[in-house]
Amino acid sequence: MPNHTSQSKVTHFLDVLGFYCPVPLYETKKALELLSAGDIMGVRADDPETLHDIPMYIDRSNHVLLDVVDDRGEFCFIIEVN
């Protein structure tokens, strides 16, 4: 899970635990499209592929990856929507 500072910024949360490629990335993209600039989304996943897929997608978008926290195989991506 994200640290307290990152977690306090999150305005929306997406839980894709138990889902594997391509579902976590697809659901992340879909959720980001519904949010407004300035919103901060936390995405919780346990598919190791998300450590590659989500940062790569964010790098190609206008959004900003603020933090990635690995907590014993659960990953939390903190994304600022632009």
LUMDREN-238117 format. One record per residue (C-alpha): residue number from 1; residue in three letters; x, y, z. Coordinates in steps of 0.2 Angstrom, whole numbers. Example, Ala and Ser with C-alpha at 12.3 -4.5 7.8 and 13.67 -1.06 7.14 Angstrom:
2
<n: 1 res: Ala east: 62 north: -22 up: 39>
<n: 2 res: Ser east: 68 north: -5 up: 36>
***
This chain:
82
<n: 1 res: Met east: 0 north: 0 up: 0>
<n: 2 res: Pro east: 6 north: 18 up: -2>
<n: 3 res: Asn east: 14 north: 27 up: 12>
<n: 4 res: His east: 3 north: 39 up: 22>
<n: 5 res: Thr east: 8 north: 55 up: 12>
<n: 6 res: Ser east: 4 north: 47 up: -5>
<n: 7 res: Gln east: -12 north: 39 up: 1>
<n: 8 res: Ser east: -18 north: 55 up: 8>
<n: 9 res: Lys east: -18 north: 63 up: -10>
<n: 10 res: Val east: -28 north: 49 up: -18>
<n: 11 res: Thr east: -45 north: 55 up: -24>
<n: 12 res: His east: -50 north: 39 up: -33>
<n: 13 res: Phe east: -46 north: 21 up: -31>
<n: 14 res: Leu east: -45 north: 6 up: -43>
<n: 15 res: Asp east: -43 north: -11 up: -36>
<n: 16 res: Val east: -38 north: -24 up: -49>
<n: 17 res: Leu east: -31 north: -37 up: -37>
<n: 18 res: Gly east: -32 north: -54 up: -44>
<n: 19 res: Phe east: -33 north: -49 up: -62>
<n: 20 res: Tyr east: -20 north: -52 up: -75>
<n: 21 res: Cys east: -14 north: -44 up: -91>
<n: 22 res: Pro east: -22 north: -36 up: -100>
<n: 23 res: Val east: -36 north: -32 up: -87>
<n: 24 res: Pro east: -26 north: -21 up: -75>
<n: 25 res: Leu east: -20 north: -9 up: -89>
<n: 26 res: Tyr east: -36 north: -9 up: -98>
<n: 27 res: Glu east: -46 north: -4 up: -82>
<n: 28 res: Thr east: -33 north: 9 up: -77>
<n: 29 res: Lys east: -34 north: 17 up: -94>
<n: 30 res: Lys east: -53 north: 17 up: -93>
<n: 31 res: Ala east: -54 north: 24 up: -76>
<n: 32 res: Leu east: -42 north: 38 up: -80>
<n: 33 res: Glu east: -53 north: 43 up: -95>
<n: 34 res: Leu east: -67 north: 47 up: -82>
<n: 35 res: Leu east: -57 north: 58 up: -71>
<n: 36 res: Ser east: -53 north: 76 up: -71>
<n: 37 res: Ala east: -36 north: 85 up: -72>
<n: 38 res: Gly east: -29 north: 86 up: -54>
<n: 39 res: Asp east: -37 north: 70 up: -48>
<n: 40 res: Ile east: -26 north: 57 up: -41>
<n: 41 res: Met east: -29 north: 39 up: -43>
<n: 42 res: Gly east: -22 north: 24 up: -34>
<n: 43 res: Val east: -22 north: 8 up: -43>
<n: 44 res: Arg east: -19 north: -8 up: -33>
<n: 45 res: Ala east: -13 north: -23 up: -42>
<n: 46 res: Asp east: -4 north: -39 up: -40>
<n: 47 res: Asp east: 0 north: -44 up: -57>
<n: 48 res: Pro east: 19 north: -42 up: -59>
<n: 49 res: Glu east: 17 north: -36 up: -77>
<n: 50 res: Thr east: 9 north: -20 up: -71>
<n: 51 res: Leu east: 26 north: -15 up: -65>
<n: 52 res: His east: 31 north: -13 up: -83>
<n: 53 res: Asp east: 14 north: -10 up: -92>
<n: 54 res: Ile east: 7 north: 4 up: -81>
<n: 55 res: Pro east: 23 north: 15 up: -80>
<n: 56 res: Met east: 25 north: 13 up: -99>
<n: 57 res: Tyr east: 7 north: 18 up: -102>
<n: 58 res: Ile east: 9 north: 33 up: -91>
<n: 59 res: Asp east: 25 north: 39 up: -99>
<n: 60 res: Arg east: 16 north: 39 up: -116>
<n: 61 res: Ser east: 1 north: 49 up: -109>
<n: 62 res: Asn east: -1 north: 66 up: -101>
<n: 63 res: His east: -3 north: 59 up: -84>
<n: 64 res: Val east: 10 north: 58 up: -70>
<n: 65 res: Leu east: 16 north: 43 up: -61>
<n: 66 res: Leu east: 19 north: 50 up: -43>
<n: 67 res: Asp east: 24 north: 34 up: -34>
<n: 68 res: Val east: 24 north: 15 up: -35>
<n: 69 res: Val east: 24 north: 6 up: -19>
<n: 70 res: Asp east: 28 north: -13 up: -18>
<n: 71 res: Asp east: 20 north: -21 up: -2>
<n: 72 res: Arg east: 24 north: -39 up: -3>
<n: 73 res: Gly east: 18 north: -42 up: -20>
<n: 74 res: Glu east: 4 north: -30 up: -20>
<n: 75 res: Phe east: 8 north: -14 up: -30>
<n: 76 res: Cys east: 0 north: 3 up: -28>
<n: 77 res: Phe east: 2 north: 15 up: -42>
<n: 78 res: Ile east: -1 north: 34 up: -38>
<n: 79 res: Ile east: -6 north: 43 up: -54>
<n: 80 res: Glu east: -10 north: 61 up: -56>
<n: 81 res: Val east: -22 north: 65 up: -70>
<n: 82 res: Asn east: -18 north: 78 up: -82>
***
